[in-house]
Amino acid sequence: MVTRSYELMFIVSPELPEENLEALLNRVQTYLHEAGATVLEFRNWGTRRLAYAIKGFREGRYYLTRFNMSTDAVKDFERRLLLLEGVLRELLILVEDVPASEPEGVMPEFEVAAAEEASEPAAEFPGFAEDMPAEFDEAF
């Protein structure tokens, strides 16, 4: 049994009454605990406008949660979440571990070369900057 880090974003109907919303959020947390998840964060992002209508709604309440869970329990948890009335959409992703510091294999000379290239863009195309009309410089 392998435990991995996940991030779940789900959107709840904006018309859900407050008491039903509270029950739905408690149910999501119960599903997480039943699946053996360790909840790291559970955050309300508030009501936001949707990019397109979902089930006839143009707005939704966004919630973000981060947790660690066994890979065996993910499918069942996601299925149970989708069956909840009031959940418009959900997205569950695997979060890759981000190194806390620079990886040991990075060589500093690559960083120096990249900085030198960035500081001299016209050197790659000789005569390019001289051919530009003066109006172009004023526009930008």
N, C-alpha and C positions, 0 to 999 in steps of 0.2 A: 504494500500500500504506500504510494508516493503522495506526499503532500506538496501542493503548489500554491502560489499566490494568484488570486483572481481579483478582478475588478468588475463590478456589476453596476450598470446604469439602467434604471428603469423609469418609465414615465407612467404616471397615474392620472386618471381622468380628473379634470378640474371640477367636475360637477359632483364628485363623491362627497357626501356629507362628512363633517369633521369626525364624528364618532366612528363612521365606517372606515375613514382614512386611518385613524389610529388603530383600529382592529386589523386592517390590511398590513400596516407596517409591523405590528406585533406578530402577525402570522408569518411575514417574510423572515423576521428574526428567529422565530420558532423553527421554521424550515431550515435555516442556517445551522442552528444548534442541533437539530435532529440529524443533520447530515454530518455532524462532527466538525463543523467549521469553527475557526477562531476568528471572530470579527475584530478587525483592526480599526475600522472607521465606518461610520454610518452617518451620512450627511444629507441634509435637505438643501437642494439647490434652488428651491422656490419655483414659482410658476413662470414659465417661459413660453414664448410663441414658437410653434412648431414650423418647420420648413415647409411642410405640406400637411394636409388634413389626414388624421388617423382616426378611423371609426367615426368620422364626422366632427372631430374636435380640431380646433386651430391652436389651442393652448394645452399645456399639460404641466403637471407637477413633477419635477425631476428629483430623483434620489440617486445618490452614489454611495456604494459600499465597497470596501476593500476587505478581503478575508483570505485566510489560508484554509484549504480544504483538500481532502483526499480526492485523487483523480477518479476513483470509482464512484463517488457520490455526486459528481457534477451533473451528469445527464438527468438523474432523478430529480435533483434540486431544480434544474432549469424547467423540466416538464411541470413540476408542481407550481412553479412561479407563473408560468404561462396560463395555467388554469384558474388563477385568481381573478375574480371579477373586479374590474377597475384598473387592471394593469393594461395599458395601451400597447406598450412596446418595451422590450428589454434587450440588453446587449451584455453578454458575459464574455470577458476576454481573459486570457492567460497573461499575467504580468511577468515579463522576463526580469531577472535580477539585474539591477543597475549597479555597476561597481561604484563603491564609495570614493575611490581614488582613481588616479590614472592607471591604466593597465601597464604592467612592467614591460611589455613588448614595444611600447611606443618609443621611437627614437627621436630625440630632440632635433636632429638635423632636418627631419621632415617638416617640423613646425617652422624652422628658420627659412627653409626653401619656399614654403607656402606663403610666408609673410613677404618675402622678397618678390615673388611673382605677383602678389596682390598690390604691391606698392608701385609697380611699373607696368600698367596695362598697355600703354602705348608702345612699349618696346617690342611687343609681339607683332604689332602691325605698324612698321615705320611709315611715316607720312600720313597716317590716319587722322591724327589730331589736327594736323595743319590743314587738311582738306575740308574740315567741318566749317560750315558757315557760322558767322558771328551770332546770328539769330538763335542757333541751336544752343549755344552757351547761355544766352539770356533766358531761354525757355526753361532751362533746368537749373 
